[in-house]
Amino acid sequence: MPLYSKKEVLNLKLKSIPSLHLKILAKNLNISNAGTSSKIIASILNSNPDETKIDQFIKQKYNEKVQKRKQIISDNDLKRELLNVKSFNWGVVQGQLDQKIQIEFVRKFVRYNDLINEVTSKLHNEVTNYVICTWFNHWTTVLIEEHISQHPKVIPTIKNIKGIDIFFDGQPFDLKITYLPKGYNPLNAINTPIDLAKWMYENQGEQRFGADNRLFVVLFDQNNPEKSWELKRNFDLVFNAIDAFLGKESVSPNDEIVFNYRNKTYTALTKVLLITN
């Protein structure tokens, strides 16, 4: 998607606000908060509002959301918990656990005791590893997304919108935190990150395909690529790299890329931050 207009971005920001919060915002702006969310958004847009007030409101509500998470577990406690992960071995292709169970267990075994023995000897460990990897990825991503979302140049979303996690430098982005794909030349990634972004768009899984604007945070351990996952919990390294990147970067038409997927051509805005040790 090419650059959005200022009005389009404001519309998306308002759509990222849950209905109850939207009513409060409308009241704060001295605008009627009666009716549906769509009606309230239309009223706000027609009032030519001060966008900085809307940004401040979103940031305030987002910070309240982060504080609720911190009441469950503090940043430091969560970071310590993540250090308990000693290995990172999925065992099962991400998103294909049910398929594996069906093919390798449910439909394969006709005798109950054989099934239980196989589940005990194999599946239990594989599912445990799968859950640990998913858990590690989820909570490291939570901490990194919260850090990005609280940067001065970023406006977060406080309600899920397909393909939008943040607004950076006035444009919406889907945030992708990932590892350098296996087999991809690290020097090419460092020298021409835009090619890496295009590669990642064109090599998406069909079920998770998206052509939304994306900000990629890509982690790569230059000394031991298999240990790249450990960089994700090196929060001093990651946060410093993010702050430096967001501080100096801006969004322009130069960030537009054109890519092909399943014989169709798409245009997207993309930014790439490659974090290495």
N, C-alpha and C positions, 0 to 999 in steps of 0.2 A: 504494500500500500504506500503510495507516495506521501509526501508531507501532508498532515492534516491541517485544516484551517484553524484559526484561534477559536472560532465558534464551535467547530466540530469537537475540538479537544475539551472545551468547557462542557459540552453536552455529555461526553464520555465520563468526565470527572463526576458530574451530577448523577449519572447512571451507576457510578461505583459506590454511591452512598445508600445504605439501607433505608427503607421507607420511614422508619421511626426517626432516624437521625435527619432525614431530609425535611421532615416537618419542623424539626427544631431549627434547622438552618433557614428555612423559609421565614419562620417567625423572627429569627435574628435579623433577617434582611428586610423586615416589615412588609413581607409578601404573604398573601393568603396561603395557608397550608391545608386548605380543604381539598378533598378529592383524591384521585389516584396519584401515584408517583409520577406518571407521565404528565398529568395536568400540572403538578407542582413544578416539574422540571421546565415545562413550557413557560410557565409564569415567571420563573426565575430568569430564563434566557431572554424573555421579552422585556425584562426590567433593566437590561444592560448593567448587570451587577459588577461590583468591584471584585475581580477574580482573586485578588490577594486574600480577601476575607473568606472566600470559599476554600482556598488552599489552606489557610490557617485552621479552618474548621475541620477539614479532612485530617490534617496532621494531628490536631488535638485528639480526635476520635481514634486515630490509629495508635497514638501513644497510650491512650487508655487501654486499648486492646493488648498492647505489649505489656503494660503493667499488670494486667490480669494474668498473662502467661507467667510473668515473673513471680506472681504470688504463689503459683504452683511449683515453680522451680526457678531459682535465680540463674543468671548467666553463668556465674562461676560454678555452681553445682552442676549445671547441665554440661558445661565443658569438661568437668571432672568425670561425669558419667560416660561421656563419649570416649574418654581415654581408656575405658575398660575394654573396648573392642580391640582384639589382638590380631585378628585376621579378617580378610575381606574376600570371601569366596561365595558367590551367589549360589552355586550348586544347581540352580534352576534359572533358565532364561527369564528375565524380568517380565512379568505379565503373562507367563505361560505355565504357572503352577497348576491351575485346574486342568489344563490340557495334559500335563505330564501325569497327574493322578489318574485321569481317565484312561490314558493309553497304557501306562506302565503298571497300573495296579487294578483299577476297577474292571477293566475289560480283559485283562490278561489272566487273572486268577479265578478259578472256579471253585476252589476249596478254601473254606474260611481260615483254617490254620495256616495254610501257605500264604494267604494274604497278610495275616497278622505278623507272621515271621518276617516277611519282606518289608512291611511297613516299619517294624521295629529295627531291623538291621540297616535299612537304607533311608527310607523316607524321613524318619524322624530327624536324623542329622541334617539332611538336605533342607528340610523345612526350617529347622533352627537357624542354619546359616542364612537362608533366604530372608527370614524375619530380621535377623541382626543387621544384614546389609540394608534392608529397607528402612529399619529404625535409624541406623546411622545416617543414611542419606537424608531422611526426613528432618531430623533434628539439627544436623549441620546446616541444611538448607534454611531452616527456620531462623537460625542465628544470623546467617549471611543475608538473608532477605530483609530481616529487621534492620540490620546495619545499613544496607543500601537504602531502605525506605526512609530512614531518618536523616539521610544526607540533605543538606540545604538545597541542592539543585533537583531533588526528587520529591514528587508528590505520590504517596502510595495509594492503593485502592483499599477500601475497607469492606467491599463486597465483591465476590467473585464475578468477573466479567471475562467471557471467553477471549483468550488471546491478549489480555491486558493485566499486568501485575503492577506496573509503575508508570508514571509520567516523568520522563527525564528531559530536561531542557525544552519543555513544552510539547513533547511528543509521546504518544503511548507506546509502551514496549512490553512484550512478553519476556519474562526473565528466565533464562535457561542456565542453570549451574551444572556443569558437566565435566567430563574428562576428555583429554585429547583422544580422538578415536584411534583404536589400534591400527597400526599400519600407516597412519598419516605421518608424513615427513615433518618432524618438529621444526626444522629450519624453515620450511615453507610456511608453517604456521606462524613463526616469529616474524618472518620477513613480509609475508602477505596475508595478514589475518582475514582480509576480506574474502580471499579464496577459500579459507577454512570455513567461513560462514556459509558461503555458497555451497560448499561440499555438504555441510550439515543439513542445509535445507533440502538438497537434492537426494540425500540418503536417509531420509526419515522413514520410519515404519509407516505403513499405510494407515493403521488404526489411529496413530497419533499425529497424522499429517496436519500441518498448519502453515499458512503463508503470512502470518501476522508479523508485524515488526518485532524484531528480537534483539535483546541485549544478552550476548553470550558471555558467561564467565567460565573460562576453560582452564582446568588445572592439569599441570604436567610436571612430574618429577623427572628432571633431566638425568639424574644419576641412576635412578631405578624406576622406570615407568610403571612397574607393577605396584609401586608404593605411592602412586599419585593420590590414591584415596586418603592417605595420611595428611597430605597437604590441606585437605578440606577442613581438618580440625586444627590446623596451625593458624589460629585466628589472628594472631599479631601480623603474620605475613599477609594473610588474605585481606584483612581490614585495611592495612596500610596501602596495599596495591589498589584496592577499590577506591579509597579516598583520593589517592593521587590521580587515578583514571577519571573519576567523576569530576574532580576539580578542574582538570585541564581540557576535557572533551566538551564538544558542543555537537549539535545535530544540524545537518545541512543536506541539501540535495546530493552532495557527494557521497552520502551514506546509503544511497539507493543502490540496490543490486537487482539484477534480473536473473532468475533461475528457472530451470525446467524440471517438471515432475509429471511423470506419466503422460508425456506428450502435450502438456500444457505449459504455458509460460506465465510466470508470476513476477511481480515487483514488490520488494519489501525494503524498509529501512532497517539497517542492522549495525550494531556496534559489537566489537569483540575485545574482551579483556583476557589476555593469556597470562596466567599466573604460574611462574616457575620458581624453582629454588636455585 
